[in-house]
């Protein structure tokens, strides 16, 4: 699951939290993904120097957004992938079977 670009949206959200408008963050991440494809690299192995070529707002804290485990846990809305959201849904489904 760590291969590919599953965390690209999380990286865009990271940039938005750093004050980058979403449209710009989306474009930045798109260029970042294209770079990774061209260089045959995964985003989570890029150096901070490489990331900062795309935007100065990237800091060491971006690496937590590049972890699939954290991306899964962060989706807390109804139907999300966080363990709590999944457990709630499982309980709902089990409750219907009775």
Biopython code that builds the backbone (N, CA, C, O; Angstrom):
import numpy as np
from Bio.PDB.StructureBuilder import StructureBuilder

atoms = [
    (1, "UNK", "N", (0.815, -1.206, 0.000)),
    (1, "UNK", "CA", (0.000, 0.000, 0.000)),
    (1, "UNK", "C", (0.854, 1.263, 0.000)),
    (1, "UNK", "O", (0.371, 2.333, -0.371)),
    (2, "UNK", "N", (2.114, 1.153, 0.410)),
    (2, "UNK", "CA", (2.945, 2.354, 0.442)),
    (2, "UNK", "C", (3.458, 2.732, -0.940)),
    (2, "UNK", "O", (4.010, 3.818, -1.118)),
    (3, "UNK", "N", (3.284, 1.849, -1.919)),
    (3, "UNK", "CA", (3.712, 2.148, -3.285)),
    (3, "UNK", "C", (2.658, 2.992, -3.980)),
    (3, "UNK", "O", (1.477, 2.946, -3.633)),
    (4, "UNK", "N", (3.089, 3.744, -4.941)),
    (4, "UNK", "CA", (2.160, 4.587, -5.683)),
    (4, "UNK", "C", (1.962, 5.921, -4.994)),
    (4, "UNK", "O", (2.843, 6.408, -4.286)),
    (5, "UNK", "N", (0.814, 6.497, -5.206)),
    (5, "UNK", "CA", (0.587, 7.862, -4.743)),
    (5, "UNK", "C", (-0.696, 7.987, -3.925)),
    (5, "UNK", "O", (-1.458, 8.943, -4.071)),
    (6, "UNK", "N", (-0.913, 6.994, -3.058)),
    (6, "UNK", "CA", (-2.109, 6.975, -2.223)),
    (6, "UNK", "C", (-2.189, 8.176, -1.287)),
    (6, "UNK", "O", (-3.281, 8.572, -0.879)),
    (7, "UNK", "N", (-1.058, 8.747, -0.948)),
    (7, "UNK", "CA", (-1.052, 9.863, 0.004)),
    (7, "UNK", "C", (-0.985, 11.229, -0.688)),
    (7, "UNK", "O", (-0.782, 12.243, -0.020)),
    (8, "UNK", "N", (-1.149, 11.272, -1.994)),
    (8, "UNK", "CA", (-1.053, 12.546, -2.720)),
    (8, "UNK", "C", (-2.072, 13.563, -2.206)),
    (8, "UNK", "O", (-1.742, 14.735, -2.030)),
    (9, "UNK", "N", (-3.290, 13.127, -1.969)),
    (9, "UNK", "CA", (-4.313, 14.047, -1.452)),
    (9, "UNK", "C", (-3.941, 14.549, -0.068)),
    (9, "UNK", "O", (-4.185, 15.708, 0.269)),
    (10, "UNK", "N", (-3.351, 13.674, 0.730)),
    (10, "UNK", "CA", (-2.925, 14.077, 2.073)),
    (10, "UNK", "C", (-1.836, 15.145, 1.996)),
    (10, "UNK", "O", (-1.799, 16.063, 2.817)),
    (11, "UNK", "N", (-0.959, 15.021, 1.016)),
    (11, "UNK", "CA", (0.100, 16.016, 0.835)),
    (11, "UNK", "C", (-0.510, 17.347, 0.393)),
    (11, "UNK", "O", (-0.066, 18.410, 0.828)),
    (12, "UNK", "N", (-1.515, 17.290, -0.462)),
    (12, "UNK", "CA", (-2.204, 18.525, -0.853)),
    (12, "UNK", "C", (-2.871, 19.171, 0.361)),
    (12, "UNK", "O", (-2.802, 20.387, 0.536)),
    (13, "UNK", "N", (-3.511, 18.361, 1.193)),
    (13, "UNK", "CA", (-4.135, 18.881, 2.413)),
    (13, "UNK", "C", (-3.085, 19.482, 3.347)),
    (13, "UNK", "O", (-3.333, 20.499, 3.995)),
    (14, "UNK", "N", (-1.921, 18.853, 3.412)),
    (14, "UNK", "CA", (-0.804, 19.373, 4.209)),
    (14, "UNK", "C", (-0.454, 20.783, 3.739)),
    (14, "UNK", "O", (-0.312, 21.698, 4.550)),
    (15, "UNK", "N", (-0.316, 20.947, 2.434)),
    (15, "UNK", "CA", (0.042, 22.268, 1.903)),
    (15, "UNK", "C", (-1.043, 23.294, 2.194)),
    (15, "UNK", "O", (-0.743, 24.451, 2.487)),
    (16, "UNK", "N", (-2.295, 22.878, 2.114)),
    (16, "UNK", "CA", (-3.396, 23.790, 2.440)),
    (16, "UNK", "C", (-3.295, 24.242, 3.895)),
    (16, "UNK", "O", (-3.509, 25.415, 4.202)),
    (17, "UNK", "N", (-2.969, 23.309, 4.786)),
    (17, "UNK", "CA", (-2.810, 23.669, 6.203)),
    (17, "UNK", "C", (-1.640, 24.627, 6.403)),
    (17, "UNK", "O", (-1.591, 25.355, 7.394)),
    (18, "UNK", "N", (-0.704, 24.627, 5.466)),
    (18, "UNK", "CA", (0.432, 25.545, 5.529)),
    (18, "UNK", "C", (0.106, 26.894, 4.888)),
    (18, "UNK", "O", (0.962, 27.777, 4.822)),
    (19, "UNK", "N", (-1.139, 27.052, 4.414)),
    (19, "UNK", "CA", (-1.569, 28.322, 3.854)),
    (19, "UNK", "C", (-1.574, 28.387, 2.332)),
    (19, "UNK", "O", (-1.836, 29.447, 1.763)),
    (20, "UNK", "N", (-1.296, 27.293, 1.675)),
    (20, "UNK", "CA", (-1.304, 27.268, 0.217)),
    (20, "UNK", "C", (-2.745, 27.071, -0.251)),
    (20, "UNK", "O", (-3.419, 26.161, 0.233)),
    (21, "UNK", "N", (-3.234, 27.889, -1.172)),
    (21, "UNK", "CA", (-4.589, 27.687, -1.686)),
    (21, "UNK", "C", (-4.724, 26.290, -2.308)),
    (21, "UNK", "O", (-3.772, 25.773, -2.892)),
    (22, "UNK", "N", (-5.917, 25.683, -2.177)),
    (22, "UNK", "CA", (-6.082, 24.309, -2.632)),
    (22, "UNK", "C", (-5.728, 24.138, -4.100)),
    (22, "UNK", "O", (-5.066, 23.166, -4.464)),
    (23, "UNK", "N", (-6.150, 25.053, -4.940)),
    (23, "UNK", "CA", (-5.858, 24.933, -6.374)),
    (23, "UNK", "C", (-4.352, 24.858, -6.610)),
    (23, "UNK", "O", (-3.885, 24.047, -7.409)),
    (24, "UNK", "N", (-3.601, 25.697, -5.919)),
    (24, "UNK", "CA", (-2.139, 25.681, -6.055)),
    (24, "UNK", "C", (-1.554, 24.398, -5.473)),
    (24, "UNK", "O", (-0.638, 23.813, -6.052)),
    (25, "UNK", "N", (-2.081, 23.955, -4.324)),
    (25, "UNK", "CA", (-1.596, 22.722, -3.694)),
    (25, "UNK", "C", (-1.818, 21.532, -4.622)),
    (25, "UNK", "O", (-0.957, 20.661, -4.745)),
    (26, "UNK", "N", (-2.960, 21.503, -5.262)),
    (26, "UNK", "CA", (-3.278, 20.422, -6.199)),
    (26, "UNK", "C", (-2.268, 20.417, -7.354)),
    (26, "UNK", "O", (-1.778, 19.359, -7.748)),
    (27, "UNK", "N", (-1.967, 21.572, -7.879)),
    (27, "UNK", "CA", (-0.998, 21.677, -8.981)),
    (27, "UNK", "C", (0.401, 21.257, -8.519)),
    (27, "UNK", "O", (1.104, 20.540, -9.231)),
    (28, "UNK", "N", (0.793, 21.700, -7.343)),
    (28, "UNK", "CA", (2.110, 21.360, -6.795)),
    (28, "UNK", "C", (2.248, 19.846, -6.650)),
    (28, "UNK", "O", (3.254, 19.262, -7.052)),
    (29, "UNK", "N", (1.239, 19.228, -6.079)),
    (29, "UNK", "CA", (1.290, 17.781, -5.875)),
    (29, "UNK", "C", (1.269, 17.055, -7.221)),
    (29, "UNK", "O", (1.916, 16.019, -7.374)),
    (30, "UNK", "N", (0.544, 17.579, -8.179)),
    (30, "UNK", "CA", (0.551, 16.993, -9.515)),
    (30, "UNK", "C", (1.944, 17.005, -10.127)),
    (30, "UNK", "O", (2.380, 16.021, -10.724)),
    (31, "UNK", "N", (2.638, 18.131, -9.971)),
    (31, "UNK", "CA", (4.014, 18.219, -10.479)),
    (31, "UNK", "C", (4.940, 17.296, -9.696)),
    (31, "UNK", "O", (5.863, 16.708, -10.259)),
    (32, "UNK", "N", (4.690, 17.175, -8.410)),
    (32, "UNK", "CA", (5.482, 16.289, -7.560)),
    (32, "UNK", "C", (5.308, 14.828, -7.975)),
    (32, "UNK", "O", (6.284, 14.082, -8.050)),
    (33, "UNK", "N", (4.088, 14.428, -8.241)),
    (33, "UNK", "CA", (3.815, 13.062, -8.703)),
    (33, "UNK", "C", (4.490, 12.822, -10.055)),
    (33, "UNK", "O", (5.096, 11.772, -10.265)),
    (34, "UNK", "N", (4.388, 13.782, -10.963)),
    (34, "UNK", "CA", (5.032, 13.643, -12.274)),
    (34, "UNK", "C", (6.546, 13.493, -12.119)),
    (34, "UNK", "O", (7.175, 12.702, -12.821)),
    (35, "UNK", "N", (7.116, 14.254, -11.203)),
    (35, "UNK", "CA", (8.550, 14.148, -10.925)),
    (35, "UNK", "C", (8.895, 12.744, -10.432)),
    (35, "UNK", "O", (9.861, 12.136, -10.893)),
    (36, "UNK", "N", (8.104, 12.240, -9.500)),
    (36, "UNK", "CA", (8.351, 10.904, -8.957)),
    (36, "UNK", "C", (8.265, 9.838, -10.049)),
    (36, "UNK", "O", (9.087, 8.924, -10.099)),
    (37, "UNK", "N", (7.283, 9.961, -10.906)),
    (37, "UNK", "CA", (7.149, 9.006, -12.003)),
    (37, "UNK", "C", (8.367, 9.088, -12.917)),
    (37, "UNK", "O", (8.930, 8.064, -13.305)),
    (38, "UNK", "N", (8.767, 10.292, -13.253)),
    (38, "UNK", "CA", (9.917, 10.489, -14.126)),
    (38, "UNK", "C", (11.220, 9.988, -13.541)),
    (38, "UNK", "O", (12.095, 9.507, -14.260)),
    (39, "UNK", "N", (11.341, 10.107, -12.225)),
    (39, "UNK", "CA", (12.568, 9.693, -11.534)),
    (39, "UNK", "C", (12.461, 8.271, -10.982)),
    (39, "UNK", "O", (13.413, 7.752, -10.398)),
    (40, "UNK", "N", (11.301, 7.650, -11.171)),
    (40, "UNK", "CA", (11.047, 6.305, -10.649)),
    (40, "UNK", "C", (11.274, 6.256, -9.129)),
    (40, "UNK", "O", (11.973, 5.384, -8.612)),
    (41, "UNK", "N", (10.660, 7.219, -8.439)),
    (41, "UNK", "CA", (10.781, 7.328, -6.982)),
    (41, "UNK", "C", (9.396, 7.378, -6.356)),
    (41, "UNK", "O", (8.420, 7.759, -7.003)),
    (42, "UNK", "N", (9.326, 6.995, -5.111)),
    (42, "UNK", "CA", (8.110, 7.133, -4.312)),
    (42, "UNK", "C", (8.198, 8.452, -3.541)),
    (42, "UNK", "O", (9.292, 8.891, -3.183)),
    (43, "UNK", "N", (7.061, 9.078, -3.288)),
    (43, "UNK", "CA", (7.079, 10.363, -2.582)),
    (43, "UNK", "C", (7.694, 10.252, -1.196)),
    (43, "UNK", "O", (8.407, 11.154, -0.759)),
    (44, "UNK", "N", (7.422, 9.145, -0.499)),
    (44, "UNK", "CA", (7.877, 9.038, 0.886)),
    (44, "UNK", "C", (9.398, 8.895, 1.015)),
    (44, "UNK", "O", (9.929, 9.016, 2.119)),
    (45, "UNK", "N", (10.103, 8.642, -0.085)),
    (45, "UNK", "CA", (11.567, 8.543, 0.010)),
    (45, "UNK", "C", (12.278, 9.804, -0.468)),
    (45, "UNK", "O", (13.506, 9.877, -0.419)),
    (46, "UNK", "N", (11.525, 10.791, -0.928)),
    (46, "UNK", "CA", (12.149, 12.028, -1.384)),
    (46, "UNK", "C", (12.776, 12.769, -0.207)),
    (46, "UNK", "O", (12.267, 12.740, 0.913)),
    (47, "UNK", "N", (13.867, 13.417, -0.486)),
    (47, "UNK", "CA", (14.505, 14.236, 0.543)),
    (47, "UNK", "C", (13.714, 15.530, 0.715)),
    (47, "UNK", "O", (12.936, 15.918, -0.156)),
    (48, "UNK", "N", (13.922, 16.176, 1.829)),
    (48, "UNK", "CA", (13.265, 17.461, 2.064)),
    (48, "UNK", "C", (13.715, 18.466, 1.006)),
    (48, "UNK", "O", (12.925, 19.301, 0.566)),
    (49, "UNK", "N", (14.958, 18.390, 0.605)),
    (49, "UNK", "CA", (15.477, 19.274, -0.446)),
    (49, "UNK", "C", (14.702, 19.067, -1.752)),
    (49, "UNK", "O", (14.349, 20.032, -2.430)),
    (50, "UNK", "N", (14.443, 17.818, -2.093)),
    (50, "UNK", "CA", (13.669, 17.538, -3.307)),
    (50, "UNK", "C", (12.245, 18.086, -3.182)),
    (50, "UNK", "O", (11.724, 18.703, -4.111)),
    (51, "UNK", "N", (11.628, 17.854, -2.036)),
    (51, "UNK", "CA", (10.265, 18.334, -1.829)),
    (51, "UNK", "C", (10.198, 19.852, -1.910)),
    (51, "UNK", "O", (9.255, 20.409, -2.473)),
    (52, "UNK", "N", (11.185, 20.509, -1.355)),
    (52, "UNK", "CA", (11.186, 21.979, -1.351)),
    (52, "UNK", "C", (11.427, 22.571, -2.733)),
    (52, "UNK", "O", (11.223, 23.769, -2.935)),
    (53, "UNK", "N", (11.853, 21.758, -3.679)),
    (53, "UNK", "CA", (11.944, 22.239, -5.063)),
    (53, "UNK", "C", (10.551, 22.570, -5.596)),
    (53, "UNK", "O", (10.400, 23.367, -6.521)),
    (54, "UNK", "N", (9.537, 21.944, -4.996)),
    (54, "UNK", "CA", (8.166, 22.138, -5.451)),
    (54, "UNK", "C", (7.434, 23.206, -4.657)),
    (54, "UNK", "O", (6.553, 23.884, -5.184)),
    (55, "UNK", "N", (7.800, 23.359, -3.382)),
    (55, "UNK", "CA", (7.234, 24.452, -2.579)),
    (55, "UNK", "C", (8.031, 24.615, -1.297)),
    (55, "UNK", "O", (8.443, 23.637, -0.673)),
    (56, "UNK", "N", (8.237, 25.855, -0.920)),
    (56, "UNK", "CA", (9.040, 26.170, 0.277)),
    (56, "UNK", "C", (8.350, 25.780, 1.579)),
    (56, "UNK", "O", (8.999, 25.711, 2.623)),
    (57, "UNK", "N", (7.044, 25.525, 1.533)),
    (57, "UNK", "CA", (6.305, 25.203, 2.758)),
    (57, "UNK", "C", (6.549, 23.794, 3.273)),
    (57, "UNK", "O", (6.187, 23.480, 4.407)),
    (58, "UNK", "N", (7.156, 22.943, 2.459)),
    (58, "UNK", "CA", (7.418, 21.589, 2.929)),
    (58, "UNK", "C", (8.412, 21.623, 4.081)),
    (58, "UNK", "O", (9.474, 22.241, 3.996)),
    (59, "UNK", "N", (8.041, 20.941, 5.160)),
    (59, "UNK", "CA", (8.922, 20.814, 6.321)),
    (59, "UNK", "C", (9.041, 19.351, 6.702)),
    (59, "UNK", "O", (8.420, 18.483, 6.087)),
    (60, "UNK", "N", (9.833, 19.088, 7.708)),
    (60, "UNK", "CA", (10.026, 17.704, 8.171)),
    (60, "UNK", "C", (8.703, 17.037, 8.527)),
    (60, "UNK", "O", (8.567, 15.819, 8.415)),
    (61, "UNK", "N", (7.730, 17.837, 8.957)),
    (61, "UNK", "CA", (6.447, 17.266, 9.358)),
    (61, "UNK", "C", (5.664, 16.656, 8.197)),
    (61, "UNK", "O", (4.698, 15.930, 8.432)),
    (62, "UNK", "N", (6.051, 16.929, 6.960)),
    (62, "UNK", "CA", (5.352, 16.347, 5.809)),
    (62, "UNK", "C", (5.474, 14.823, 5.785)),
    (62, "UNK", "O", (4.593, 14.137, 5.265)),
    (63, "UNK", "N", (6.552, 14.299, 6.339)),
    (63, "UNK", "CA", (6.766, 12.852, 6.279)),
    (63, "UNK", "C", (5.681, 12.066, 7.008)),
    (63, "UNK", "O", (5.411, 10.917, 6.656)),
    (64, "UNK", "N", (5.057, 12.664, 8.016)),
    (64, "UNK", "CA", (3.949, 11.961, 8.678)),
    (64, "UNK", "C", (2.732, 11.887, 7.754)),
    (64, "UNK", "O", (1.921, 10.969, 7.879)),
    (65, "UNK", "N", (2.598, 12.830, 6.840)),
    (65, "UNK", "CA", (1.498, 12.817, 5.882)),
    (65, "UNK", "C", (1.765, 11.842, 4.736)),
    (65, "UNK", "O", (0.847, 11.486, 3.998)),
    (66, "UNK", "N", (2.987, 11.420, 4.589)),
    (66, "UNK", "CA", (3.360, 10.480, 3.530)),
    (66, "UNK", "C", (3.251, 9.025, 3.973)),
    (66, "UNK", "O", (3.467, 8.113, 3.175)),
    (67, "UNK", "N", (2.919, 8.809, 5.237)),
    (67, "UNK", "CA", (2.754, 7.441, 5.752)),
    (67, "UNK", "C", (1.322, 6.980, 5.516)),
    (67, "UNK", "O", (0.369, 7.648, 5.919)),
    (68, "UNK", "N", (1.182, 5.842, 4.866)),
    (68, "UNK", "CA", (-0.140, 5.309, 4.553)),
    (68, "UNK", "C", (-0.943, 5.099, 5.823)),
    (68, "UNK", "O", (-2.143, 5.370, 5.848)),
    (69, "UNK", "N", (-0.298, 4.619, 6.879)),
    (69, "UNK", "CA", (-1.000, 4.366, 8.138)),
    (69, "UNK", "C", (-1.676, 5.638, 8.656)),
    (69, "UNK", "O", (-2.814, 5.603, 9.122)),
    (70, "UNK", "N", (-0.963, 6.747, 8.567)),
    (70, "UNK", "CA", (-1.524, 8.011, 9.037)),
    (70, "UNK", "C", (-2.638, 8.502, 8.116)),
    (70, "UNK", "O", (-3.621, 9.082, 8.577)),
    (71, "UNK", "N", (-2.481, 8.266, 6.818)),
    (71, "UNK", "CA", (-3.525, 8.658, 5.869)),
    (71, "UNK", "C", (-4.815, 7.908, 6.174)),
    (71, "UNK", "O", (-5.897, 8.495, 6.159)),
    (72, "UNK", "N", (-4.704, 6.617, 6.448)),
    (72, "UNK", "CA", (-5.881, 5.805, 6.771)),
    (72, "UNK", "C", (-6.531, 6.313, 8.055)),
    (72, "UNK", "O", (-7.750, 6.476, 8.114)),
    (73, "UNK", "N", (-5.734, 6.559, 9.065)),
    (73, "UNK", "CA", (-6.263, 7.000, 10.359)),
    (73, "UNK", "C", (-6.916, 8.383, 10.289)),
    (73, "UNK", "O", (-7.801, 8.688, 11.089)),
    (74, "UNK", "N", (-6.492, 9.213, 9.350)),
    (74, "UNK", "CA", (-6.975, 10.594, 9.303)),
    (74, "UNK", "C", (-8.375, 10.733, 8.712)),
    (74, "UNK", "O", (-8.997, 11.786, 8.855)),
    (75, "UNK", "N", (-8.876, 9.711, 8.062)),
    (75, "UNK", "CA", (-10.199, 9.786, 7.417)),
    (75, "UNK", "C", (-11.273, 9.392, 8.433)),
    (75, "UNK", "O", (-11.677, 8.232, 8.520)),
    (76, "UNK", "N", (-11.720, 10.383, 9.194)),
    (76, "UNK", "CA", (-12.592, 10.131, 10.341)),
    (76, "UNK", "C", (-14.071, 10.360, 10.068)),
    (76, "UNK", "O", (-14.898, 10.072, 10.933)),
    (77, "UNK", "N", (-14.425, 10.861, 8.913)),
    (77, "UNK", "CA", (-15.834, 11.130, 8.635)),
    (77, "UNK", "C", (-16.594, 9.825, 8.407)),
    (77, "UNK", "O", (-15.985, 8.764, 8.266)),
    (78, "UNK", "N", (-17.900, 9.902, 8.371)),
    (78, "UNK", "CA", (-18.722, 8.724, 8.138)),
    (78, "UNK", "C", (-18.281, 8.053, 6.840)),
    (78, "UNK", "O", (-18.175, 8.697, 5.796)),
    (79, "UNK", "N", (-18.029, 6.759, 6.925)),
    (79, "UNK", "CA", (-17.562, 6.018, 5.765)),
    (79, "UNK", "C", (-16.067, 6.101, 5.558)),
    (79, "UNK", "O", (-15.540, 5.548, 4.592)),
    (80, "UNK", "N", (-15.381, 6.784, 6.453)),
    (80, "UNK", "CA", (-13.931, 6.938, 6.346)),
    (80, "UNK", "C", (-13.190, 5.666, 6.718)),
    (80, "UNK", "O", (-13.792, 4.664, 7.105)),
    (81, "UNK", "N", (-11.885, 5.727, 6.594)),
    (81, "UNK", "CA", (-11.047, 4.542, 6.807)),
    (81, "UNK", "C", (-10.392, 4.472, 8.174)),
    (81, "UNK", "O", (-9.675, 3.514, 8.463)),
    (82, "UNK", "N", (-10.624, 5.468, 9.024)),
    (82, "UNK", "CA", (-10.007, 5.412, 10.346)),
    (82, "UNK", "C", (-10.544, 4.203, 11.098)),
    (82, "UNK", "O", (-11.692, 3.810, 10.888)),
    (83, "UNK", "N", (-9.737, 3.605, 11.968)),
    (83, "UNK", "CA", (-10.218, 2.444, 12.727)),
    (83, "UNK", "C", (-11.538, 2.717, 13.456)),
    (83, "UNK", "O", (-12.409, 1.849, 13.509)),
    (84, "UNK", "N", (-11.684, 3.909, 14.009)),
    (84, "UNK", "CA", (-12.918, 4.238, 14.736)),
    (84, "UNK", "C", (-14.116, 4.270, 13.777)),
    (84, "UNK", "O", (-15.175, 3.724, 14.088)),
    (85, "UNK", "N", (-13.949, 4.910, 12.616)),
    (85, "UNK", "CA", (-15.047, 4.982, 11.642)),
    (85, "UNK", "C", (-15.417, 3.598, 11.132)),
    (85, "UNK", "O", (-16.596, 3.298, 10.944)),
    (86, "UNK", "N", (-14.419, 2.757, 10.908)),
    (86, "UNK", "CA", (-14.684, 1.392, 10.433)),
    (86, "UNK", "C", (-15.414, 0.595, 11.510)),
    (86, "UNK", "O", (-16.364, -0.126, 11.204)),
    (87, "UNK", "N", (-14.987, 0.713, 12.754)),
    (87, "UNK", "CA", (-15.639, -0.004, 13.844)),
    (87, "UNK", "C", (-17.100, 0.417, 13.991)),
    (87, "UNK", "O", (-17.974, -0.423, 14.204)),
    (88, "UNK", "N", (-17.357, 1.700, 13.878)),
    (88, "UNK", "CA", (-18.739, 2.181, 13.955)),
    (88, "UNK", "C", (-19.580, 1.541, 12.854)),
    (88, "UNK", "O", (-20.702, 1.095, 13.092)),
    (89, "UNK", "N", (-19.022, 1.504, 11.651)),
    (89, "UNK", "CA", (-19.752, 0.913, 10.519)),
    (89, "UNK", "C", (-19.979, -0.580, 10.718)),
    (89, "UNK", "O", (-21.061, -1.085, 10.417)),
    (90, "UNK", "N", (-18.984, -1.286, 11.217)),
    (90, "UNK", "CA", (-19.128, -2.723, 11.477)),
    (90, "UNK", "C", (-20.241, -2.957, 12.486)),
    (90, "UNK", "O", (-21.056, -3.863, 12.309)),
    (91, "UNK", "N", (-20.285, -2.152, 13.541)),
    (91, "UNK", "CA", (-21.343, -2.291, 14.543)),
    (91, "UNK", "C", (-22.710, -2.024, 13.937)),
    (91, "UNK", "O", (-23.677, -2.706, 14.275)),
    (92, "UNK", "N", (-22.808, -1.037, 13.041)),
    (92, "UNK", "CA", (-24.069, -0.752, 12.371)),
    (92, "UNK", "C", (-24.528, -1.962, 11.550)),
    (92, "UNK", "O", (-25.692, -2.360, 11.602)),
    (93, "UNK", "N", (-23.610, -2.522, 10.810)),
    (93, "UNK", "CA", (-23.956, -3.677, 9.953)),
    (93, "UNK", "C", (-24.349, -4.878, 10.799)),
    (93, "UNK", "O", (-25.330, -5.558, 10.496)),
    (94, "UNK", "N", (-23.595, -5.142, 11.854)),
    (94, "UNK", "CA", (-23.920, -6.272, 12.733)),
    (94, "UNK", "C", (-25.274, -6.053, 13.392)),
    (94, "UNK", "O", (-26.013, -7.015, 13.603)),
    (95, "UNK", "N", (-25.613, -4.824, 13.720)),
    (95, "UNK", "CA", (-26.890, -4.528, 14.346)),
    (95, "UNK", "C", (-28.073, -4.799, 13.445)),
    (95, "UNK", "O", (-29.163, -5.093, 13.937)),
    (96, "UNK", "N", (-27.893, -4.709, 12.150)),
    (96, "UNK", "CA", (-28.972, -4.969, 11.196)),
    (96, "UNK", "C", (-29.267, -6.452, 11.046)),
    (96, "UNK", "O", (-30.382, -6.823, 10.682)),
    (97, "UNK", "N", (-28.306, -7.291, 11.315)),
    (97, "UNK", "CA", (-28.457, -8.733, 11.118)),
    (97, "UNK", "C", (-29.261, -9.384, 12.221)),
    (97, "UNK", "O", (-29.693, -10.525, 12.063)),
    (98, "UNK", "N", (-29.478, -8.708, 13.325)),
    (98, "UNK", "CA", (-30.202, -9.295, 14.471)),
    (98, "UNK", "C", (-31.679, -9.230, 14.291)),
    (98, "UNK", "O", (-32.427, -9.678, 15.161)),
]
sb = StructureBuilder()
sb.init_structure("model")
sb.init_model(0)
sb.init_chain("A")
sb.init_seg("    ")
for serial, (resi, resn, name, xyz) in enumerate(atoms, 1):
    if name == "N":
        sb.init_residue(resn, " ", resi, " ")
    sb.init_atom(name, np.array(xyz, "f"), 0.0, 1.0, " ", f" {name:<3s}", serial, name[0])
structure = sb.get_structure()
